[in-house]
Protein backbone atom coordinates (compact mmCIF):
# COMPACT_ATOMS: atom_id res chain seq x y z
CA UNK A 1 0.00 0.00 0.00
CA UNK A 2 2.86 2.31 0.89
CA UNK A 3 4.40 1.69 -2.55
CA UNK A 4 1.10 2.59 -4.21
CA UNK A 5 0.90 5.85 -2.21
CA UNK A 6 4.47 6.71 -3.11
CA UNK A 7 3.78 5.90 -6.76
CA UNK A 8 0.71 8.15 -6.78
CA UNK A 9 2.72 10.89 -5.05
CA UNK A 10 5.45 10.66 -7.70
CA UNK A 11 2.90 10.75 -10.51
CA UNK A 12 1.23 13.74 -8.93
CA UNK A 13 4.59 15.46 -8.56
CA UNK A 14 5.51 14.78 -12.19
CA UNK A 15 2.11 15.99 -13.35
CA UNK A 16 2.53 19.17 -11.33
CA UNK A 17 6.02 19.68 -12.75
CA UNK A 18 4.74 19.21 -16.29
CA UNK A 19 1.89 21.61 -15.58
CA UNK A 20 4.32 24.21 -14.21
CA UNK A 21 6.66 23.77 -17.17
CA UNK A 22 3.77 24.14 -19.60
CA UNK A 23 2.71 27.28 -17.80
CA UNK A 24 6.21 28.80 -18.06
CA UNK A 25 6.79 27.90 -21.74
CA UNK A 26 5.72 30.94 -23.79
CA UNK A 27 3.13 30.52 -26.51
CA UNK A 28 4.83 29.76 -29.80
CA UNK A 29 3.72 31.40 -33.05
CA UNK A 30 4.11 29.48 -36.31
CA UNK A 31 3.67 31.69 -39.37
CA UNK A 32 4.61 32.49 -42.93
CA UNK A 33 5.37 36.12 -41.97
CA UNK A 34 6.43 38.32 -39.08
CA UNK A 35 5.55 41.95 -38.35
CA UNK A 36 7.40 44.22 -35.96
CA UNK A 37 4.10 45.28 -34.40
CA UNK A 38 0.61 44.05 -35.13
CA UNK A 39 -0.22 41.54 -37.86
CA UNK A 40 1.06 40.93 -41.37
CA UNK A 41 -1.00 42.46 -44.16
CA UNK A 42 -0.72 39.53 -46.58
CA UNK A 43 -2.11 36.05 -45.76
CA UNK A 44 -0.21 32.81 -46.23
CA UNK A 45 -1.76 32.20 -49.65
CA UNK A 46 -1.05 35.66 -51.11
CA UNK A 47 0.08 35.70 -54.74
CA UNK A 48 2.05 38.93 -54.91
CA UNK A 49 2.48 42.29 -53.22
CA UNK A 50 -0.18 44.85 -54.14
CA UNK A 51 2.32 47.45 -55.35
CA UNK A 52 3.94 45.33 -58.10
CA UNK A 53 2.75 44.37 -61.54
CA UNK A 54 2.49 40.57 -61.49
CA UNK A 55 2.34 40.56 -65.30
CA UNK A 56 5.49 42.66 -65.76
CA UNK A 57 7.46 41.47 -68.78
CA UNK A 58 10.89 39.92 -68.34
CA UNK A 59 13.68 41.08 -70.61
CA UNK A 60 15.53 44.16 -71.77
CA UNK A 61 18.37 46.10 -70.23
CA UNK A 62 18.73 48.67 -67.47
CA UNK A 63 21.74 50.98 -67.67
CA UNK A 64 22.50 52.86 -64.43
CA UNK A 65 25.26 55.31 -63.50
CA UNK A 66 27.06 56.22 -60.29
CA UNK A 67 29.65 58.72 -59.17
CA UNK A 68 32.84 57.26 -57.73
CA UNK A 69 34.67 54.00 -58.26
CA UNK A 70 34.99 50.44 -56.90
CA UNK A 71 37.68 47.83 -56.37
CA UNK A 72 35.85 45.01 -54.58
CA UNK A 73 32.95 42.60 -55.04
CA UNK A 74 32.73 41.84 -51.33
CA UNK A 75 30.41 44.38 -49.67
CA UNK A 76 30.66 42.68 -46.28
CA UNK A 77 34.21 43.62 -45.25
CA UNK A 78 35.76 46.95 -44.35
CA UNK A 79 38.50 46.68 -46.97
CA UNK A 80 38.03 48.17 -50.41
CA UNK A 81 35.23 50.12 -52.09
CA UNK A 82 32.46 47.64 -52.99
CA UNK A 83 30.66 47.72 -56.32
CA UNK A 84 27.06 48.89 -56.33
CA UNK A 85 24.50 46.16 -56.75
CA UNK A 86 26.81 43.58 -55.19
CA UNK A 87 23.99 42.24 -53.00
CA UNK A 88 21.80 41.49 -56.04
CA UNK A 89 23.41 38.07 -56.19
CA UNK A 90 22.31 37.07 -52.68
CA UNK A 91 19.11 36.17 -50.86
CA UNK A 92 18.05 36.64 -47.25
CA UNK A 93 15.81 34.35 -45.24
CA UNK A 94 12.79 36.62 -45.72
CA UNK A 95 11.87 39.73 -47.72
CA UNK A 96 10.51 43.06 -46.51
CA UNK A 97 7.21 44.39 -47.90
CA UNK A 98 7.40 47.98 -49.15
CA UNK A 99 3.84 48.92 -48.22
CA UNK A 100 4.09 48.06 -44.51
CA UNK A 101 6.27 49.68 -41.83
CA UNK A 102 8.22 46.48 -41.11
CA UNK A 103 6.90 43.07 -42.13
CA UNK A 104 8.76 40.15 -43.72
CA UNK A 105 7.61 37.33 -45.98
CA UNK A 106 9.12 34.00 -47.15
CA UNK A 107 12.25 33.82 -49.29
CA UNK A 108 14.96 31.32 -48.37
CA UNK A 109 12.86 30.43 -45.32
CA UNK A 110 9.34 29.21 -46.05
CA UNK A 111 8.19 29.40 -42.42
CA UNK A 112 9.28 30.61 -38.98
CA UNK A 113 8.44 29.90 -35.35
CA UNK A 114 8.98 32.19 -32.35
CA UNK A 115 7.61 32.65 -28.83
CA UNK A 116 5.56 35.70 -28.03
CA UNK A 117 8.45 37.21 -26.09
CA UNK A 118 10.65 36.70 -29.20
CA UNK A 119 13.51 35.28 -27.15
CA UNK A 120 14.31 32.93 -30.04
CA UNK A 121 13.32 32.26 -33.61
CA UNK A 122 13.42 29.11 -35.72
CA UNK A 123 13.38 29.13 -39.53
CA UNK A 124 12.40 26.32 -41.85
CA UNK A 125 14.35 26.58 -45.11
CA UNK A 126 12.66 26.12 -48.45
CA UNK A 127 13.91 22.76 -49.79
CA UNK A 128 13.92 24.23 -53.31
CA UNK A 129 16.47 26.95 -52.42
CA UNK A 130 19.59 26.62 -54.56
CA UNK A 131 22.93 28.33 -55.10
CA UNK A 132 23.82 29.30 -58.63
CA UNK A 133 26.00 26.19 -58.90
CA UNK A 134 22.92 24.01 -58.28
CA UNK A 135 23.75 22.98 -54.71
CA UNK A 136 21.04 23.24 -52.06
CA UNK A 137 21.04 26.08 -49.53
CA UNK A 138 21.49 24.43 -46.13
CA UNK A 139 21.21 25.13 -42.44
CA UNK A 140 25.00 25.00 -42.34
CA UNK A 141 25.12 27.91 -44.80
CA UNK A 142 22.91 29.98 -42.50
CA UNK A 143 25.04 29.29 -39.43
CA UNK A 144 28.24 29.90 -41.40
CA UNK A 145 26.92 33.27 -42.62
CA UNK A 146 26.26 34.53 -39.12
CA UNK A 147 29.64 33.33 -37.89
CA UNK A 148 31.72 34.71 -40.74
CA UNK A 149 29.99 38.11 -40.73
CA UNK A 150 30.45 38.51 -36.98
CA UNK A 151 34.07 37.39 -36.93
CA UNK A 152 35.44 38.60 -40.28
CA UNK A 153 32.91 41.07 -41.63
CA UNK A 154 32.60 44.80 -41.09
CA UNK A 155 32.44 45.84 -37.41
CA UNK A 156 28.81 46.76 -38.03
CA UNK A 157 27.83 43.08 -38.24
CA UNK A 158 29.58 42.17 -34.99
CA UNK A 159 27.63 44.88 -33.27
CA UNK A 160 24.33 44.41 -35.10
CA UNK A 161 24.14 40.68 -34.38
CA UNK A 162 25.77 40.80 -30.95
CA UNK A 163 22.63 39.64 -29.08
CA UNK A 164 22.56 36.29 -30.89
CA UNK A 165 23.64 33.98 -28.08
CA UNK A 166 23.26 30.61 -29.78
CA UNK A 167 22.65 29.02 -33.18
CA UNK A 168 21.73 25.39 -33.63
CA UNK A 169 20.51 23.01 -36.27
CA UNK A 170 17.19 21.65 -35.01
CA UNK A 171 16.27 19.54 -38.04
CA UNK A 172 17.29 18.79 -41.63
CA UNK A 173 15.86 22.13 -42.80
CA UNK A 174 15.46 24.08 -39.55
CA UNK A 175 17.80 26.45 -37.73
CA UNK A 176 17.21 28.16 -34.40
CA UNK A 177 18.63 31.44 -33.10
CA UNK A 178 18.45 32.14 -29.37
CA UNK A 179 18.93 35.67 -28.04
CA UNK A 180 20.51 37.15 -24.95
CA UNK A 181 17.79 39.77 -24.44
CA UNK A 182 14.19 38.67 -24.73
CA UNK A 183 12.95 42.29 -24.74
CA UNK A 184 14.51 42.95 -28.13
CA UNK A 185 11.44 42.34 -30.32
CA UNK A 186 13.26 43.26 -33.51
CA UNK A 187 15.91 40.53 -33.40
CA UNK A 188 13.88 37.86 -35.26
CA UNK A 189 13.21 40.38 -38.04
CA UNK A 190 16.87 41.39 -38.20
CA UNK A 191 17.93 37.76 -38.66
CA UNK A 192 15.15 37.20 -41.21
CA UNK A 193 15.68 40.27 -43.36
CA UNK A 194 19.23 41.55 -42.81
CA UNK A 195 21.34 38.41 -42.55
CA UNK A 196 22.60 37.79 -46.09
CA UNK A 197 23.07 34.05 -46.56
CA UNK A 198 26.47 33.07 -47.96
CA UNK A 199 27.61 29.70 -49.39
CA UNK A 200 29.82 27.86 -46.92
CA UNK A 201 31.27 25.53 -49.55
CA UNK A 202 32.41 28.45 -51.72
CA UNK A 203 34.08 30.43 -48.96
CA UNK A 204 35.84 27.31 -47.68
CA UNK A 205 38.07 27.73 -50.73
CA UNK A 206 38.36 31.55 -50.69
CA UNK A 207 39.61 34.12 -48.18
CA UNK A 208 36.62 36.11 -46.96
CA UNK A 209 38.82 38.86 -45.48
CA UNK A 210 40.42 39.87 -48.78
CA UNK A 211 38.69 42.19 -51.19
CA UNK A 212 38.63 40.75 -54.66
CA UNK A 213 37.21 41.33 -58.12
CA UNK A 214 36.48 37.66 -58.68
CA UNK A 215 32.67 37.19 -58.87
CA UNK A 216 31.51 35.23 -55.79
CA UNK A 217 28.78 32.59 -55.68
CA UNK A 218 25.26 33.59 -54.75
CA UNK A 219 21.67 32.38 -54.76
CA UNK A 220 19.85 35.59 -55.76
CA UNK A 221 18.03 36.80 -58.87
CA UNK A 222 21.22 38.03 -60.58
CA UNK A 223 24.79 36.91 -61.08
CA UNK A 224 27.82 39.02 -61.96
CA UNK A 225 28.68 38.68 -65.65
CA UNK A 226 31.30 41.32 -66.52
CA UNK A 227 33.59 43.51 -64.44
CA UNK A 228 35.70 46.43 -65.60
CA UNK A 229 37.48 47.53 -62.38
CA UNK A 230 36.50 51.00 -61.26
CA UNK A 231 34.47 51.64 -64.43
CA UNK A 232 31.65 49.19 -65.02
CA UNK A 233 29.93 46.12 -63.63
CA UNK A 234 27.16 44.04 -65.21
CA UNK A 235 24.64 41.66 -63.65
CA UNK A 236 22.71 39.12 -65.69
CA UNK A 237 19.35 37.74 -64.62
CA UNK A 238 19.43 34.10 -63.51
CA UNK A 239 16.89 32.47 -65.82
CA UNK A 240 16.43 29.42 -63.60
CA UNK A 241 16.43 31.43 -60.36
CA UNK A 242 14.92 29.12 -57.79
CA UNK A 243 12.70 31.81 -56.17
CA UNK A 244 11.42 33.60 -59.27
CA UNK A 245 7.82 32.46 -58.66
CA UNK A 246 7.66 33.04 -54.90
CA UNK A 247 4.91 35.55 -54.02
CA UNK A 248 7.42 38.00 -52.54
CA UNK A 249 9.41 37.99 -55.81
CA UNK A 250 6.60 38.25 -58.34
CA UNK A 251 7.03 41.49 -60.29
CA UNK A 252 10.65 41.97 -59.17
CA UNK A 253 13.93 41.59 -61.06
CA UNK A 254 12.49 41.99 -64.55
CA UNK A 255 15.60 43.10 -66.49
CA UNK A 256 17.77 40.57 -68.27
CA UNK A 257 20.83 42.76 -67.78
CA UNK A 258 21.68 45.52 -65.29
CA UNK A 259 24.78 47.62 -65.83
CA UNK A 260 26.33 50.17 -63.45
CA UNK A 261 28.60 52.70 -65.17
CA UNK A 262 30.91 54.80 -62.97
CA UNK A 263 31.73 58.49 -63.47
CA UNK A 264 33.98 60.80 -61.50
CA UNK A 265 31.91 63.93 -62.10
CA UNK A 266 28.16 64.37 -61.72
CA UNK A 267 27.89 66.96 -64.52
CA UNK A 268 29.54 64.56 -66.96
CA UNK A 269 27.13 61.89 -65.77
CA UNK A 270 24.12 64.08 -66.57
CA UNK A 271 25.45 64.77 -70.06
CA UNK A 272 25.93 61.04 -70.56
CA UNK A 273 22.29 60.45 -69.55
CA UNK A 274 21.06 63.07 -72.02
CA UNK A 275 23.21 61.44 -74.70
CA UNK A 276 21.47 58.12 -74.07
CA UNK A 277 24.47 56.35 -72.54
CA UNK A 278 22.36 55.16 -69.63
CA UNK A 279 18.66 54.99 -68.79
CA UNK A 280 17.82 56.19 -65.31
CA UNK A 281 19.08 58.64 -62.71
CA UNK A 282 17.87 59.63 -59.26
CA UNK A 283 18.63 63.36 -59.32
CA UNK A 284 19.85 64.81 -56.02
CA UNK A 285 20.82 68.34 -57.10
CA UNK A 286 18.07 70.96 -57.13
CA UNK A 287 19.66 73.22 -59.73
CA UNK A 288 20.17 70.30 -62.11
CA UNK A 289 16.57 69.20 -61.60
CA UNK A 290 15.39 72.68 -62.45
CA UNK A 291 17.65 73.48 -65.42
CA UNK A 292 19.84 70.61 -66.64
CA UNK A 293 17.24 68.60 -68.56
CA UNK A 294 15.62 71.21 -70.77
CA UNK A 295 16.35 69.43 -74.04
CA UNK A 296 14.33 68.38 -77.06
CA UNK A 297 13.95 64.83 -75.75
CA UNK A 298 12.17 66.06 -72.65
CA UNK A 299 9.92 68.44 -74.56
CA UNK A 300 8.83 65.59 -76.84
CA UNK A 301 8.17 63.21 -73.94
CA UNK A 302 11.08 60.85 -74.57
CA UNK A 303 13.11 61.91 -71.51
CA UNK A 304 10.92 61.91 -68.42
CA UNK A 305 11.31 63.91 -65.21
CA UNK A 306 9.01 62.56 -62.54
CA UNK A 307 8.48 62.95 -58.80
CA UNK A 308 7.59 59.80 -56.87
CA UNK A 309 6.13 60.51 -53.39
CA UNK A 310 7.26 58.39 -50.46
CA UNK A 311 6.21 57.89 -46.88
CA UNK A 312 9.67 57.36 -45.42
CA UNK A 313 11.11 59.51 -42.64
CA UNK A 314 13.57 61.91 -44.21
CA UNK A 315 16.35 61.00 -41.81
CA UNK A 316 18.95 63.62 -41.07
CA UNK A 317 21.42 64.88 -43.64
CA UNK A 318 23.60 67.47 -41.93
CA UNK A 319 26.92 69.12 -41.34
CA UNK A 320 28.06 66.69 -38.64
CA UNK A 321 30.48 67.84 -35.92
CA UNK A 322 33.11 65.38 -34.77
CA UNK A 323 32.79 65.82 -31.00
CA UNK A 324 36.01 63.87 -30.53
CA UNK A 325 37.73 67.11 -31.54
CA UNK A 326 38.38 69.52 -28.60
CA UNK A 327 36.96 72.50 -30.49
CA UNK A 328 33.50 70.87 -30.51
CA UNK A 329 33.36 69.64 -26.90
CA UNK A 330 31.21 72.57 -25.76
CA UNK A 331 27.58 72.42 -26.92
CA UNK A 332 27.42 76.22 -27.03
CA UNK A 333 30.06 76.31 -29.78
CA UNK A 334 28.16 73.71 -31.74
CA UNK A 335 24.89 75.60 -31.32
CA UNK A 336 26.49 78.94 -32.19
CA UNK A 337 27.68 77.77 -35.59
CA UNK A 338 24.12 76.79 -36.54
CA UNK A 339 23.27 80.49 -36.82
CA UNK A 340 25.80 80.96 -39.61
CA UNK A 341 23.87 78.75 -42.04
CA UNK A 342 21.21 80.73 -43.90
CA UNK A 343 19.02 77.94 -45.25
CA UNK A 344 16.35 80.33 -46.53
CA UNK A 345 18.84 82.16 -48.77
CA UNK A 346 20.32 78.84 -49.91
CA UNK A 347 16.94 77.34 -50.74
CA UNK A 348 15.79 80.44 -52.60
CA UNK A 349 18.97 81.10 -54.59
CA UNK A 350 20.52 77.67 -55.06
CA UNK A 351 17.70 75.13 -54.67
CA UNK A 352 14.88 76.93 -56.53
CA UNK A 353 12.71 76.63 -53.42
CA UNK A 354 12.45 72.84 -53.75
CA UNK A 355 13.51 71.81 -50.24
CA UNK A 356 12.19 71.86 -46.71
CA UNK A 357 14.48 72.45 -43.73
CA UNK A 358 15.07 69.27 -41.77
CA UNK A 359 14.11 69.83 -38.13
CA UNK A 360 14.18 66.28 -36.82
CA UNK A 361 16.17 63.07 -37.11
CA UNK A 362 12.83 61.49 -38.12
CA UNK A 363 11.29 64.33 -40.13
CA UNK A 364 8.38 63.65 -42.50
CA UNK A 365 6.91 61.02 -40.14
CA UNK A 366 4.91 60.52 -36.95
CA UNK A 367 8.18 59.62 -35.20
CA UNK A 368 9.46 63.20 -35.20
CA UNK A 369 9.47 65.18 -31.94
CA UNK A 370 6.66 67.70 -31.80
CA UNK A 371 7.32 71.43 -31.73
CA UNK A 372 7.48 73.23 -28.39
CA UNK A 373 7.88 71.54 -25.04
CA UNK A 374 7.51 67.75 -24.83
CA UNK A 375 4.07 66.18 -24.44
CA UNK A 376 3.29 64.55 -21.09
CA UNK A 377 4.11 60.97 -22.13
CA UNK A 378 7.39 61.96 -23.76
CA UNK A 379 8.18 64.23 -20.83
CA UNK A 380 7.77 61.31 -18.43
CA UNK A 381 10.30 59.25 -20.40
CA UNK A 382 12.82 62.10 -20.30
CA UNK A 383 12.24 62.86 -16.61
CA UNK A 384 12.88 59.22 -15.71
CA UNK A 385 16.16 59.43 -17.62
CA UNK A 386 17.07 62.58 -15.70
CA UNK A 387 16.53 60.75 -12.40
CA UNK A 388 18.78 57.87 -13.47
CA UNK A 389 21.46 59.90 -15.26
CA UNK A 390 21.37 63.43 -13.79
CA UNK A 391 24.77 64.37 -15.25
CA UNK A 392 23.99 63.07 -18.74
CA UNK A 393 20.61 64.72 -19.31
CA UNK A 394 21.00 68.49 -19.88
CA UNK A 395 18.51 70.83 -18.22
CA UNK A 396 17.99 72.60 -21.55
CA UNK A 397 16.21 69.47 -22.77
CA UNK A 398 13.22 70.55 -20.66
CA UNK A 399 13.51 74.32 -20.97
CA UNK A 400 14.81 75.02 -24.50
CA UNK A 401 12.70 73.54 -27.31
CA UNK A 402 14.84 72.93 -30.38
CA UNK A 403 14.59 75.66 -32.99
CA UNK A 404 16.44 76.64 -36.16
CA UNK A 405 16.98 80.23 -37.28
CA UNK A 406 14.77 81.67 -40.00
CA UNK A 407 16.15 84.75 -41.75
CA UNK A 408 13.72 87.00 -43.57
CA UNK A 409 15.25 88.91 -46.46
CA UNK A 410 18.60 87.31 -45.55
CA UNK A 411 19.00 89.53 -42.48
CA UNK A 412 21.40 87.25 -40.66
CA UNK A 413 22.62 89.82 -38.12
CA UNK A 414 20.29 88.80 -35.26
CA UNK A 415 21.50 85.22 -35.65
CA UNK A 416 25.15 86.23 -35.61
CA UNK A 417 24.56 88.27 -32.45
CA UNK A 418 23.11 85.18 -30.77
CA UNK A 419 26.08 83.15 -32.01
CA UNK A 420 28.50 85.69 -30.49
CA UNK A 421 26.63 85.49 -27.18
CA UNK A 422 26.96 81.70 -27.06
CA UNK A 423 30.61 81.77 -28.08
CA UNK A 424 31.39 84.31 -25.38
CA UNK A 425 29.70 82.08 -22.79
CA UNK A 426 31.86 79.22 -24.03
CA UNK A 427 35.04 81.22 -23.45
CA UNK A 428 35.75 82.66 -26.89
CA UNK A 429 36.72 86.31 -27.33
CA UNK A 430 37.78 88.64 -30.15
CA UNK A 431 41.43 89.68 -30.12
CA UNK A 432 43.09 91.52 -32.98
CA UNK A 433 39.99 90.95 -35.12
CA UNK A 434 40.21 87.18 -34.57
CA UNK A 435 38.07 84.83 -32.50
CA UNK A 436 40.30 83.01 -30.03
CA UNK A 437 39.87 81.06 -26.82
CA UNK A 438 40.25 83.34 -23.80
CA UNK A 439 42.55 80.92 -21.95
CA UNK A 440 44.64 79.30 -24.67
CA UNK A 441 44.59 81.97 -27.36
CA UNK A 442 43.90 79.25 -29.96
CA UNK A 443 41.77 80.37 -32.93
CA UNK A 444 38.41 78.76 -33.64
CA UNK A 445 39.40 76.86 -36.76
CA UNK A 446 38.21 73.61 -38.35
CA UNK A 447 38.02 71.75 -41.67
CA UNK A 448 34.87 70.77 -43.54
CA UNK A 449 35.42 67.55 -45.50
CA UNK A 450 33.58 67.13 -48.82
CA UNK A 451 33.52 64.49 -51.52
CA UNK A 452 31.28 66.27 -54.05
CA UNK A 453 32.17 69.50 -55.87
CA UNK A 454 28.43 70.24 -56.04
CA UNK A 455 28.50 71.06 -52.32
CA UNK A 456 31.13 73.78 -52.66
CA UNK A 457 28.59 76.36 -53.83
CA UNK A 458 26.51 75.57 -50.72
CA UNK A 459 29.28 75.75 -48.13
CA UNK A 460 31.01 78.88 -49.44
CA UNK A 461 28.21 81.19 -48.16
CA UNK A 462 28.45 79.34 -44.83
CA UNK A 463 32.21 79.92 -44.82
CA UNK A 464 31.63 83.64 -45.49
CA UNK A 465 29.14 83.94 -42.62
CA UNK A 466 31.47 82.10 -40.26
CA UNK A 467 34.25 84.50 -41.20
CA UNK A 468 32.02 87.34 -39.97
CA UNK A 469 32.01 85.55 -36.62
CA UNK A 470 35.80 85.25 -36.71
CA UNK A 471 35.62 81.50 -37.33
CA UNK A 472 38.07 80.01 -39.83
CA UNK A 473 36.39 77.13 -41.70
CA UNK A 474 38.51 75.52 -44.38
CA UNK A 475 36.88 73.42 -47.09
CA UNK A 476 38.66 70.25 -48.18
CA UNK A 477 37.47 68.35 -51.28
CA UNK A 478 38.81 64.79 -51.58
CA UNK A 479 38.17 61.86 -53.89
CA UNK A 480 35.70 59.10 -53.06
CA UNK A 481 38.20 56.56 -51.71
CA UNK A 482 39.93 59.07 -49.46
CA UNK A 483 36.59 60.33 -48.19
CA UNK A 484 35.42 56.81 -47.30
CA UNK A 485 38.65 55.95 -45.51
CA UNK A 486 38.76 59.18 -43.53
CA UNK A 487 35.12 58.82 -42.44
CA UNK A 488 35.71 55.21 -41.38
CA UNK A 489 38.58 56.35 -39.16
CA UNK A 490 36.68 59.45 -37.91
CA UNK A 491 39.48 61.55 -39.37
CA UNK A 492 37.52 64.76 -39.92
CA UNK A 493 36.33 67.88 -38.08
CA UNK A 494 33.02 68.41 -39.86
CA UNK A 495 31.56 66.30 -42.65
CA UNK A 496 28.37 66.21 -44.72
CA UNK A 497 26.67 62.89 -43.97
CA UNK A 498 23.26 61.56 -43.10
CA UNK A 499 21.41 58.95 -41.09
CA UNK A 500 18.61 57.30 -43.03
CA UNK A 501 15.62 56.19 -40.99
CA UNK A 502 12.72 53.78 -41.36
CA UNK A 503 9.20 53.81 -39.97
CA UNK A 504 10.30 51.13 -37.52
CA UNK A 505 13.60 52.23 -35.95
CA UNK A 506 15.35 49.63 -33.83
CA UNK A 507 18.72 47.97 -33.41
CA UNK A 508 20.45 50.14 -36.02
CA UNK A 509 20.09 53.07 -33.58
CA UNK A 510 22.86 51.52 -31.49
CA UNK A 511 25.24 51.93 -34.40
CA UNK A 512 24.14 55.56 -34.80
CA UNK A 513 24.22 56.85 -31.22
CA UNK A 514 25.59 54.36 -28.66
CA UNK A 515 28.73 54.98 -26.61
CA UNK A 516 30.18 51.63 -27.63
CA UNK A 517 29.93 52.60 -31.31
CA UNK A 518 31.61 55.97 -30.79
CA UNK A 519 35.16 54.63 -31.08
CA UNK A 520 34.44 51.66 -33.33
CA UNK A 521 35.97 52.35 -36.77
CA UNK A 522 33.40 52.08 -39.53
CA UNK A 523 30.40 52.76 -37.30
CA UNK A 524 27.83 55.44 -38.09
CA UNK A 525 28.31 57.23 -34.78
CA UNK A 526 30.19 59.86 -36.76
CA UNK A 527 29.61 62.56 -34.15
CA UNK A 528 31.35 60.55 -31.41
CA UNK A 529 28.29 60.71 -29.15
CA UNK A 530 28.89 59.15 -25.73
CA UNK A 531 25.96 59.54 -23.35
CA UNK A 532 24.62 56.93 -20.92
CA UNK A 533 21.10 58.36 -21.04
CA UNK A 534 21.04 58.09 -24.84
CA UNK A 535 22.31 54.51 -24.54
CA UNK A 536 19.44 53.70 -22.18
CA UNK A 537 16.86 55.42 -24.38
CA UNK A 538 18.04 53.49 -27.43
CA UNK A 539 17.57 50.24 -25.53
CA UNK A 540 14.08 51.33 -24.48
CA UNK A 541 13.23 52.06 -28.09
CA UNK A 542 14.46 48.64 -29.19
CA UNK A 543 12.36 46.97 -26.47
CA UNK A 544 9.15 48.86 -27.36
CA UNK A 545 6.31 46.31 -27.03
CA UNK A 546 3.88 48.04 -29.39
CA UNK A 547 3.63 50.79 -32.00
CA UNK A 548 2.46 53.49 -29.60
CA UNK A 549 5.37 53.03 -27.23
CA UNK A 550 7.80 52.88 -30.17
CA UNK A 551 6.53 56.25 -31.44
CA UNK A 552 6.76 57.88 -27.99
CA UNK A 553 10.25 56.56 -27.28
CA UNK A 554 11.45 57.60 -30.73
CA UNK A 555 10.09 61.12 -30.19
CA UNK A 556 11.92 61.24 -26.86
CA UNK A 557 15.15 60.08 -28.52
CA UNK A 558 14.72 62.64 -31.29
CA UNK A 559 14.23 65.47 -28.81
CA UNK A 560 17.25 64.34 -26.79
CA UNK A 561 19.52 64.12 -29.85
CA UNK A 562 18.47 67.57 -31.04
CA UNK A 563 19.27 69.06 -27.61
CA UNK A 564 22.89 67.91 -27.94
CA UNK A 565 23.43 70.13 -31.02
CA UNK A 566 25.94 67.92 -32.83
CA UNK A 567 24.61 68.71 -36.32
CA UNK A 568 23.69 71.67 -38.48
CA UNK A 569 20.60 70.19 -40.14
CA UNK A 570 20.37 70.34 -43.93
CA UNK A 571 17.19 69.80 -45.96
CA UNK A 572 14.91 67.18 -47.47
CA UNK A 573 12.08 66.59 -49.92
CA UNK A 574 9.12 64.20 -49.38
CA UNK A 575 9.52 62.58 -52.79
CA UNK A 576 12.10 60.98 -55.11
CA UNK A 577 13.24 62.93 -58.18
CA UNK A 578 13.91 60.62 -61.11
CA UNK A 579 15.00 61.24 -64.71
CA UNK A 580 14.68 58.36 -67.18
CA UNK A 581 14.25 57.53 -70.83
CA UNK A 582 10.71 56.65 -71.79
CA UNK A 583 11.24 52.92 -72.34
CA UNK A 584 9.90 51.60 -69.05
CA UNK A 585 6.68 50.49 -67.48
CA UNK A 586 6.33 50.92 -63.72
CA UNK A 587 3.67 50.30 -61.06
CA UNK A 588 1.33 53.20 -60.39
CA UNK A 589 0.74 52.35 -56.73
CA UNK A 590 2.90 54.37 -54.31
CA UNK A 591 4.78 52.64 -51.53
CA UNK A 592 6.25 53.77 -48.24
CA UNK A 593 9.77 53.52 -49.65
CA UNK A 594 9.00 55.46 -52.82
CA UNK A 595 10.35 54.50 -56.23
CA UNK A 596 12.08 51.12 -56.66
CA UNK A 597 13.48 50.56 -60.14
CA UNK A 598 13.70 46.82 -59.46
CA UNK A 599 9.88 46.77 -59.82
CA UNK A 600 10.09 48.35 -63.29
CA UNK A 601 10.24 46.60 -66.63
CA UNK A 602 11.07 47.40 -70.26
CA UNK A 603 7.96 48.20 -72.29
CA UNK A 604 8.67 46.80 -75.80
CA UNK A 605 6.37 49.30 -77.52
CA UNK A 606 7.97 52.30 -75.80
CA UNK A 607 11.45 50.91 -76.36
CA UNK A 608 10.80 50.40 -80.07
CA UNK A 609 9.49 53.94 -80.40
CA UNK A 610 12.52 55.33 -78.59
CA UNK A 611 15.10 53.24 -80.43
CA UNK A 612 17.05 55.21 -82.98
CA UNK A 613 15.64 58.57 -81.89
CA UNK A 614 17.85 59.39 -78.91
CA UNK A 615 20.60 61.13 -80.90
CA UNK A 616 18.07 63.38 -82.68
CA UNK A 617 16.27 64.38 -79.49
CA UNK A 618 19.06 66.06 -77.56
Secondary structure, DSSP 8 states (H G I E B T S, - for coil): -HHHHHHHHHHHHHHHHHHHHHHHS--EEEESEEESSS--SS-TT--S-TTS-TT-----EEEEEEES---BS-TTSSSS-B-TTGGGG--BSEEE-TTSSSEEEESSEEEEEEETT-SEEEEEE-TT-B-TTS-B--HHHHHHHHHHHHHHS-HHHHHHTTTEEEEEEEETTEEEEEES-TT-TTHHHHHHHH-B---HHHHTTS-TTS---S-----SSEEEEEEETTTEEEEEE-TT-TTTTSTTTTT----SEEEEEEES-HHHHHHHHHTTS-SEEE---HHHHHHTT-SHHHHTTSEEEEEEE--S---EEEEEE-TTSGGG-SHHHHHHHHTT--HHHHHHHTSTT--EE--STT-SSTTS--SSS--HHHHHHHHHHHHH-TTTS-THHHH--------GGG--HHHHHHHHHHHHHTTEEEETTEEEETTT--B-EEEEEES-GGGHHHHHHHHHHHHHHT-EEEEEE--HHHHHHHHHTT--SEEEEEE---SS--THHHHHH-HHHHTSTT-S-TT----HHHHHHHHHHHT--SHHHHHHHHHHHHHHHHHT--EEE-EE-SEEEEEEETTEE---S--TT---GGG-EE-HHHHHHHTTTGGGG-
